[in-house]
Structure formats: structure tokens, C-alpha cells
């Protein structure tokens, strides 16, 4: 089996792309690539069934597993017992240092939604994690400010890219390798023993799973990888993001498949809403109001989060809450209002039984910790709070039509503006983008463009009269593009125009693409096919 590195070899990339590490990637690809493709086919077939009116339900074939009170996941691993405050961000050099020093218990080093998957970002991110574990990482910004690691550091948990993505920079037998396997494989190969030496272990967040069979694939990968490196089974731990509507119906099954390697579940709020629209957006009962009105207290979101806590605690697993995306501003009044909202959101989560939660900026860690400190005290978590009072039906998980709110012209424009500006930054190599005092990632662009598609598809009425039409959306997109390109040089203008075309293709067409990232990556990001700079 022949592999090639298509991406250019920058300084120190050879420390990541070693012959042994690449051999490990080839072994993973050989063992698991076909199963990944089959599972993606299953996703497409399921979505086709939803298009005919079928709705998901709890699986009858696993009813016995759900009813069995005796099985539990593995106990928390070192560094994952107390997770009251977690911070997320891309593994660039400055963020790596700031996140590890932030005072959070866990840093989610995000190769997925917070990283634009350029070849440089992916390999440089792996190098930064190696350097962090070796405590040789530092950074000096253009103003001369120096960043270095402190004494107490957050536990690193890596989020690889989802199953739907590939990595063009590495090919096997002429085809790109799964991005999930690249991100997992390089980090595990280089850092598993380094993490164990540091008193923790190789830990992961698993994104965008759509069911327990995808969790089973990950579990089999973990077993294979630990055997490959002669590490004890159960060394790896993984927290699964429940951020698809189908996975919400299979939480127990996902925990069961990963039980030896499970570190719990996380409520990924924006991707979850995106998944609901993507799967059922063609049906009028699933039309959602302005994005700003779809909060965590609306009925279908409340049902999902309460079920998540109950499921986790019943099986001895951590339940981790959603992300607070606010970025502190210079305006004290803006900060005070935003922090009040962040605090209320975390108080709801802690009161519901979550064991911790995410933030996107170091300036929010203290608020998150204070809220969970007030509930947990000296306890590391509240897994013993079973939430046996919670009973959630399939109908409650799908009660989207009970979401209050309306669609406004301002809401339509806000979605177009954020999708355009985020994709523009993403094409420029930035995956975590501060927009209007919020740290946005790919999930924001996904839900924004899906809502526009949904409103167009249904010609949704607008507050104040009229409805959402192609003409209205096209004119708003043109206006936002003009505002974005004002004063830009030619290269910036071209990039913005590319972003606008992606918005048109993924939000204004007859069909709704599953992800904007797949097509945009294939055409605009990552190395193009070229003579390999390294081969074997």
C-alpha cells in the first residue's frame, strides 16, 4: 500500500509526519476506511427516509440494553474527574498556551469546527500539542508580548474532525485519508505516552456522531490503536458530543459501545439545532424562529439536555454542558450584560445536574467555575445525582413546533451576515472567528445557512409583513458582500466573493447540502493534487 504526502513540508513538519507515524495512519486506513464509507452511506440513506416523512425513535432492538440497570462506563480517568470548567479553541500556538493557562480543568484542542482545515493548521496544531506536552512551547505576539506555560495546566482533550471530512494532504493509494483518522492517529501516536507520563492520558472528544454504530467504529479504532502501541485497553477515553438529532435517540447505546473508553457525553447545542433543520427542514412543523430565540429552555432543547444528564448519571458518566461563546469587549456595559447571561446559562446547567460546561474565551473561565463551585463545593462532579425524575419521550425530543418566536428581516440578515463573514474568515485560514462579541465556529455558519434555506423553502412569513423570498435573500447577500469587501484589496475581494458563492450554493439552492465544509474544503482549502514532496 502506497502513501504520499501531498501537502508541503514546512519547518519541523517532519517531526509530525515521521515514517512510523505515517505507517500507523496507513494501518488505520487499511483497517477502518471501508467501514467509515459504509457508515456515511447509512447516514445518507437515513436522511432520505426522513425526507419521506419517517421520524426517528428509540431503537426497539436495543430496548433491553436501555432497561438493564447493571452496566456502567469506566470510572473517570486521571485528569477527567473534575471537569467543572472546560475551554475550547483551535490548537494554534497562542491559544494552546492561553487555554492551558486559563484555569479551566480541561482544554478541548479543537481540530474540528474551530479550525479551518488548511494543511498548515492541521500539522502545526499537532506540533503545538507535542511542544506543549514537552513544555517547550512559547509565543511572542507582534507587540512583543511573550506567552509561556504556567505551572497548573488544563488536561488536553483533542477533538478530531468528523467522519464526513477527508484530509487532502495525505493520500493512500491515490485517495485522501479520513480526516478523523489523521487527527486522531497523529495525536495518539506522538502524544499518548507523553500524556501518560504527564499523569493524564490520550483523551478525545468525538464530534457529529449520528448513532451507536459510529461509536462502535471509534471504539474498535481505540482497541486497535492501543494494541498497536502496546498500551493497556481503556487507556484512551472519549467524550461524545450529542449534537445530532439521531444520536439523541441513542445516548445509552453510544455510552455502551464506548463504555471501556467512555468519558461521558456533551450537549453540543448549535450543531444539534443544525442537525434538526438539516434532517427535517423540509417539513413545516420543524420551521424554527430567529436563531437568537432558539435557546436552551425551549421544549425540544430542554428535553434533549435533561435526557442527556439522566442518561450519563445513570451509567456513571460525566454530563458536560454547552459552550458560552461570548468574547469580552472593551465596553463595560456590554460585558456586564453578557456575563449575566453566561452566568444564568451555567446556573441552569449546574442546577440541572451537569458536571461542567464549556467556554470559548479565557475571560469566561472564572464565571463558569464560580457557578459550578457553588453547586459542587469540594465534590469533583455530581454524577451521583441520578435525575430519575426525568422521563423524555420521542415526541418531546421532536417537539420543534412548540418553539416560540417569529422570523424577522433582522434575523434573516443576521444569518446571512454571519455565514458570509465566517466562511470568508474560514477560507482565509481562521476557524474561530470573533463576530459581534461572540466566538463563532463552523457550527454557527451551518445553522445560519440552514435556517436561511428552511425559511426560503417554506416562504416563511416575516414579522411586519411579507415573507422570505429568493429576491430578498439575494439582495441582502449582495449588500452584506458589498459591506464586507469595502476597502479590500483584490485578494480579499476575491475571497469574499468565493464565500458569497458558497452561501448561495449551500443556502439558496433547491437542495440543502449536509455540510458547507465538505464542498468548500474540496474546492478551496488544503493542498491541491501535486507532485508529492514525500513518498513511500
C-alpha positions in Angstrom: 0.0 0.0 0.0 1.5 3.3 -1.1 1.0 6.6 0.6 2.0 10.1 -0.3 2.3 13.5 1.4 0.7 16.0 -0.9 1.0 18.9 1.5 4.2 21.0 1.5 6.7 20.2 4.2 7.2 23.3 6.3 9.7 23.7 9.1 9.5 20.9 11.7 6.7 19.1 9.9 9.0 16.1 9.7 8.7 15.8 13.5 4.9 15.0 13.0 5.0 13.2 9.6 7.5 10.6 10.6 7.7 7.3 8.7 6.4 5.4 11.8 3.5 7.8 12.3 2.6 7.6 8.6 2.7 3.8 8.8 0.3 4.0 11.7 -2.1 6.1 9.6 -1.9 3.6 6.8 -2.7 0.8 9.2 -5.7 2.7 10.5 -6.9 3.4 6.9 -6.4 -0.2 5.9 -8.4 -1.5 8.8 -11.2 1.1 9.0 -11.7 3.1 5.8 -14.3 0.8 4.3 -16.4 0.9 7.5 -16.3 4.7 7.5 -17.6 4.8 4.0 -20.4 2.3 4.7 -21.5 4.4 7.7 -21.6 7.5 5.6 -23.8 5.6 3.2 -26.0 4.7 6.1 -26.3 8.4 7.0 -27.4 9.3 3.5 -30.0 6.5 3.4 -31.4 7.6 6.8 -31.7 11.2 5.6 -33.5 10.0 2.5 -36.0 8.2 4.7 -36.6 11.4 6.8 -37.3 13.2 3.5 -40.3 10.8 3.0 -41.7 11.7 6.4 -40.2 9.0 8.6 -39.1 10.2 12.1 -36.5 8.8 14.4 -37.5 6.9 17.5 -35.7 5.0 20.3 -34.4 1.7 18.9 -36.6 -1.3 19.7 -33.7 -3.7 19.1 -31.7 -2.1 22.0 -34.6 -1.8 24.5 -33.1 -4.5 26.7 -29.8 -2.6 26.9 -31.6 0.6 27.9 -33.6 -1.3 30.5 -30.7 -3.1 32.0 -29.7 -1.2 35.2 -26.4 -3.1 35.8 -23.9 -1.8 33.2 -21.7 1.3 33.8 -19.0 3.1 31.9 -15.4 3.1 33.1 -14.7 5.3 36.1 -13.2 8.7 35.4 -9.6 8.7 34.2 -6.8 10.8 35.7 -7.3 14.5 34.8 -11.0 13.9 34.0 -12.5 13.5 37.4 -13.3 17.2 37.8 -14.5 19.0 34.7 -16.4 21.9 36.1 -14.9 24.3 33.6 -13.7 23.5 30.1 -12.3 25.8 27.5 -12.4 25.1 23.7 -10.3 26.6 20.9 -8.0 25.8 18.0 -4.6 24.4 18.7 -2.7 27.3 17.3 0.4 28.4 19.3 -1.1 31.3 21.2 -4.4 29.6 22.0 -2.6 26.5 23.2 -0.7 28.5 25.8 -3.7 30.6 26.8 -6.1 27.7 27.1 -3.7 25.5 29.1 -3.0 28.5 31.5 -6.7 29.6 31.6 -7.6 27.9 34.9 -10.0 25.6 33.2 -9.9 21.9 34.2 -9.9 20.8 30.5 -8.9 22.2 27.2 -10.7 20.9 24.1 -8.0 21.3 21.5 -10.3 21.6 18.5 -9.2 20.4 15.1 -12.8 20.4 14.0 -15.2 23.3 14.0 -12.8 25.9 15.5 -10.0 25.1 13.0 -10.1 25.9 9.3 -8.6 22.7 7.9 -5.7 24.1 6.0 -2.7 21.8 5.7 -0.6 24.2 7.8 -3.2 24.5 10.6 -3.6 20.7 10.9 0.1 19.8 11.1 1.2 22.9 13.0 -1.6 22.1 15.5 -0.2 18.6 16.1 3.3 20.1 16.5 2.0 22.6 19.1 0.5 19.8 21.2 3.7 17.9 21.2 5.6 21.1 22.2 3.0 21.8 25.0 3.5 18.3 26.4 7.2 18.7 26.3 6.8 22.2 28.0 8.9 23.8 25.3 6.1 26.0 23.7 6.2 29.8 23.8 4.8 32.6 21.7 5.6 36.3 21.2 3.0 38.4 19.5 3.7 41.3 17.1 3.7 43.8 20.0 6.4 41.9 21.8 4.2 40.3 24.4 5.5 36.8 25.4 3.3 33.9 26.3 4.6 30.8 28.2 3.2 27.9 30.1 2.5 28.3 33.8 2.6 25.6 36.5 -1.0 24.3 36.6 -2.3 23.3 33.2 -5.6 22.1 31.9 -6.0 18.5 30.7 -5.8 18.3 27.0 -8.7 16.6 25.2 -8.4 16.6 21.4 -11.4 16.9 19.0 -10.6 15.4 15.6 -12.6 16.3 12.5 -15.8 14.5 11.8 -16.3 11.3 9.7 -17.6 13.3 6.8 -14.3 15.0 6.1 -11.1 13.9 4.4 -7.5 15.2 4.6 -6.2 16.0 1.1 -2.7 16.4 2.3 -2.2 12.7 2.8 -3.3 10.1 0.3 -3.3 6.3 0.4 -3.5 4.5 -3.0 -4.3 7.8 -4.5 -7.3 8.7 -2.3 -7.4 11.2 0.6 -7.4 9.7 4.1 -10.2 10.2 6.6 -9.6 13.5 8.5 -10.8 11.8 11.7 -8.1 9.1 11.4 -5.4 11.7 10.6 -6.2 13.9 13.6 -6.7 11.0 16.0 -3.8 9.0 14.6 -1.1 11.7 14.6 -2.0 12.9 18.1 -2.3 9.4 19.6 1.0 8.2 18.0 3.0 11.1 19.2 1.3 12.1 22.4 -0.3 9.1 24.1 2.8 8.2 26.1 3.7 11.8 26.6 0.2 12.3 28.2 0.6 9.2 30.4 4.0 10.5 31.6 2.3 13.8 32.5 -0.2 12.0 34.7 -3.2 12.0 32.3 -3.8 10.1 29.1 -4.8 10.3 25.4 -8.3 11.8 25.6 -10.7 12.8 22.8 -14.0 14.5 22.0 -15.9 12.7 19.3 -17.9 15.1 17.0 -21.1 14.7 15.0 -21.8 11.0 15.6 -25.2 10.0 14.3 -25.6 6.8 16.2 -24.2 3.9 18.2 -22.7 2.1 15.2 -20.5 5.1 14.6 -19.5 5.0 18.3 -18.7 1.3 17.8 -16.3 2.2 14.9 -14.5 4.6 17.2 -14.3 2.0 19.9 -12.8 -0.5 17.5 -10.3 2.1 16.4 -9.3 2.7 20.1 -8.8 -1.0 20.7 -6.7 -1.3 17.5 -4.6 1.8 18.4 -3.9 0.7 21.9 -2.8 -2.8 20.7 -0.6 -1.2 18.0 1.3 0.9 20.6 1.2 -1.8 23.3 -0.9 0.3 25.7 -3.5 -1.2 28.1 -7.0 -1.3 26.8 -9.0 1.5 28.4 -6.1 4.0 28.3 -8.0 6.1 25.8 -11.1 8.0 27.0 -13.6 9.8 24.8 -16.4 12.2 25.4 -19.1 12.0 22.7 -20.8 15.2 21.6 -24.5 14.6 21.3 -25.0 17.2 18.5 -27.2 15.3 16.1 -30.9 14.6 16.5 -30.3 10.9 15.7 -27.7 10.5 18.3 -30.1 11.9 20.9 -32.2 8.8 20.5 -29.1 6.6 21.0 -27.3 8.1 24.0 -27.4 4.9 26.1 -26.3 2.8 23.2 -23.4 5.2 22.5 -22.2 5.0 26.1 -22.5 1.3 26.0 -20.4 0.9 22.8 -17.7 3.1 24.3 -18.1 2.0 27.9 -14.5 0.9 28.4 -13.3 4.1 26.8 -16.2 6.5 27.6 -15.7 9.8 29.5 -19.3 10.9 29.1 -21.5 13.0 26.8 -21.6 16.7 25.9 -24.6 18.8 24.8 -23.4 20.4 21.5 -26.2 23.0 21.1 -25.6 24.7 17.8 -24.8 21.6 15.9 -27.8 19.9 17.4 -30.1 22.6 16.1 -28.3 22.5 12.7 -28.9 18.7 12.6 -32.7 19.2 13.3 -33.0 21.6 10.4 -30.8 19.5 8.1 -32.9 16.4 8.6 -36.4 17.8 8.9 -36.2 21.3 7.5 -38.4 20.4 4.5 -41.4 19.9 6.9 -43.4 22.9 8.1 -43.7 21.6 11.7 -39.9 21.9 12.0 -39.6 25.6 11.0 -37.6 27.5 13.7 -37.8 31.2 14.5 -34.8 33.6 14.6 -31.7 31.9 15.8 -31.4 34.2 18.8 -34.8 32.9 20.0 -33.8 29.2 19.9 -32.3 29.0 23.4 -31.7 26.0 25.7 -35.1 26.5 27.5 -37.3 25.8 24.5 -39.1 22.5 24.8 -37.2 20.3 22.4 -33.8 21.6 23.6 -34.9 21.2 27.3 -35.9 17.6 26.6 -32.6 16.8 25.0 -30.4 18.2 27.7 -32.4 16.7 30.6 -32.3 13.3 28.9 -28.5 13.7 28.5 -27.9 14.3 32.2 -30.2 11.4 33.2 -28.5 9.0 30.8 -25.0 9.9 31.8 -25.5 9.8 35.5 -27.4 6.5 35.3 -24.3 5.0 33.7 -21.7 6.7 35.9 -20.6 9.1 33.1 -20.0 12.9 33.1 -22.6 15.2 31.5 -20.9 18.3 30.1 -22.9 21.4 29.1 -22.8 23.6 26.0 -20.5 26.4 25.1 -20.7 30.0 26.2 -19.4 31.9 23.1 -19.2 35.5 24.5 -15.9 37.3 23.9 -15.2 40.1 26.5 -15.4 43.5 25.0 -14.0 46.9 25.9 -17.5 48.2 26.8 -18.2 47.5 30.5 -22.0 47.6 29.9 -21.8 45.1 27.1 -19.6 42.9 29.3 -21.9 43.1 32.3 -25.0 42.2 30.3 -23.2 39.3 28.6 -21.7 37.9 31.7 -25.1 38.0 33.4 -26.5 35.8 30.6 -23.5 33.5 30.7 -23.9 33.1 34.4 -27.6 32.3 34.1 -26.9 29.7 31.4 -24.3 28.0 33.6 -26.6 28.2 36.6 -29.3 26.4 34.6 -26.8 23.7 33.6 -25.4 23.2 37.1 -28.9 23.2 38.5 -30.0 20.5 36.0 -27.2 18.2 37.1 -24.4 18.9 34.5 -20.9 18.2 35.9 -19.3 21.0 34.0 -19.5 23.2 30.9 -17.6 24.9 28.1 -16.5 28.4 27.4 -14.8 29.8 24.3 -12.6 32.5 26.0 -10.3 32.6 29.0 -12.2 35.6 30.3 -15.3 33.3 31.0 -13.5 30.5 32.9 -13.8 32.2 36.2 -17.6 32.8 35.8 -18.1 29.1 34.8 -16.0 27.8 37.7 -17.8 30.1 40.2 -21.2 28.8 39.2 -20.2 25.1 39.4 -18.2 25.7 42.6 -21.5 27.0 44.2 -23.2 23.7 43.3 -20.4 21.2 43.6 -18.4 22.6 46.5 -15.5 20.3 47.1 -17.1 17.4 45.1 -15.4 16.9 41.7 -18.8 16.2 40.0 -22.4 15.4 40.7 -22.6 12.1 38.9 -24.4 10.7 41.9 -27.4 12.9 41.1 -29.3 10.4 39.1 -32.2 12.6 37.8 -34.6 9.7 38.0 -37.4 12.3 37.8 -36.7 12.8 34.1 -38.7 10.9 31.6 -38.4 12.0 28.0 -40.4 10.7 25.0 -39.6 10.7 21.3 -42.3 13.3 20.8 -40.7 15.6 23.3 -37.3 15.3 21.6 -39.1 16.3 18.3 -41.4 19.0 19.7 -39.8 21.7 17.5 -43.2 23.1 16.7 -43.6 24.2 20.3 -40.7 26.6 20.0 -42.0 30.2 20.5 -40.8 33.1 18.4 -41.0 34.6 14.9 -38.8 35.2 11.9 -37.8 38.8 11.3 -35.9 40.5 8.5 -33.2 41.3 11.0 -32.9 37.6 11.8 -32.6 36.7 8.1 -29.9 39.4 7.6 -28.1 38.3 10.8 -27.8 34.7 9.4 -26.6 35.9 6.0 -24.1 38.2 7.6 -22.6 35.7 10.0 -22.5 32.9 7.4 -20.8 35.2 4.9 -18.3 36.6 7.3 -17.5 33.3 9.0 -16.9 31.5 5.7 -14.8 34.4 4.4 -12.6 34.0 7.5 -12.6 30.2 7.2 -11.3 30.5 3.6 -8.6 32.7 5.0 -7.5 30.0 7.4 -9.3 31.1 10.6 -11.8 28.7 12.1 -12.6 30.5 15.4 -13.8 34.0 14.5 -15.0 36.8 16.8 -18.1 38.3 15.3 -20.3 40.8 17.3 -18.6 39.8 20.6 -19.2 36.1 20.0 -16.6 33.5 19.2 -18.1 31.7 16.2 -17.1 28.4 14.7 -18.3 26.3 11.7 -21.4 25.2 13.6 -22.7 28.8 13.6 -22.3 29.1 9.8 -24.0 25.8 9.4 -27.1 26.7 11.4 -27.2 30.2 9.8 -27.2 29.0 6.2 -29.6 26.1 7.1 -32.1 28.5 8.6 -32.0 30.7 5.5 -32.6 27.6 3.3 -35.5 26.5 5.5 -37.2 29.9 5.5 -36.8 30.2 1.8 -38.1 26.7 1.2 -41.3 27.5 3.2 -41.6 31.1 2.2 -41.8 31.8 5.9 -43.8 34.9 6.9 -41.9 37.8 8.4 -42.8 40.0 11.3 -44.1 43.2 9.9 -45.4 41.6 6.7 -44.1 39.8 3.6 -42.2 36.5 3.6 -38.7 35.2 3.0 -38.1 35.1 -0.8 -35.1 34.4 -3.0 -35.1 38.0 -4.1 -35.0 39.3 -0.5 -32.1 36.9 0.4 -30.2 37.6 -2.7 -30.4 41.4 -2.2 -29.3 41.0 1.5 -26.4 38.8 0.5 -25.3 41.4 -2.1 -25.5 44.2 0.4 -23.5 42.2 3.0 -20.9 41.3 0.4 -20.5 45.0 -0.6 -20.0 45.9 3.1 -17.5 43.1 3.6 -15.4 44.0 0.5 -15.4 47.8 1.0 -11.8 48.9 1.1 -10.3 45.4 0.5 -7.5 44.6 -1.9 -8.1 42.3 -4.8 -7.2 39.1 -3.0 -9.6 39.9 -0.1 -12.3 40.8 -2.5 -11.9 37.5 -4.4 -12.0 35.5 -1.2 -15.2 37.3 0.0 -16.8 36.6 -3.4 -15.9 32.9 -3.0 -17.6 33.0 0.4 -20.7 34.5 -1.1 -20.9 31.8 -3.7 -20.6 29.2 -1.0 -23.5 30.8 0.8 -25.5 30.8 -2.4 -24.8 27.2 -3.1 -25.5 25.9 0.4 -28.4 28.1 1.4 -30.2 29.3 -1.7 -30.3 26.2 -3.8 -33.1 23.7 -4.2 -31.3 21.0 -2.1 -29.7 21.5 1.3 -26.1 20.2 1.4 -25.2 18.2 4.5 -22.2 20.4 5.3 -20.8 23.6 3.8 -17.3 22.4 4.8 -17.1 19.4 2.6 -17.5 21.1 -0.8 -15.7 24.3 0.3 -12.7 22.3 1.5 -12.6 20.2 -1.7 -12.5 23.3 -3.8 -10.8 26.0 -1.7 -8.8 24.7 1.2 -5.9 22.2 1.7 -3.2 21.3 -0.8 -4.2 20.7 -4.4 -3.1 17.5 -6.1 0.6 18.0 -7.0 3.8 16.0 -7.2 4.4 14.6 -3.7 7.1 16.1 -1.6 7.5 13.0 0.4 6.6 9.5 -0.6 6.9 5.9 0.4 
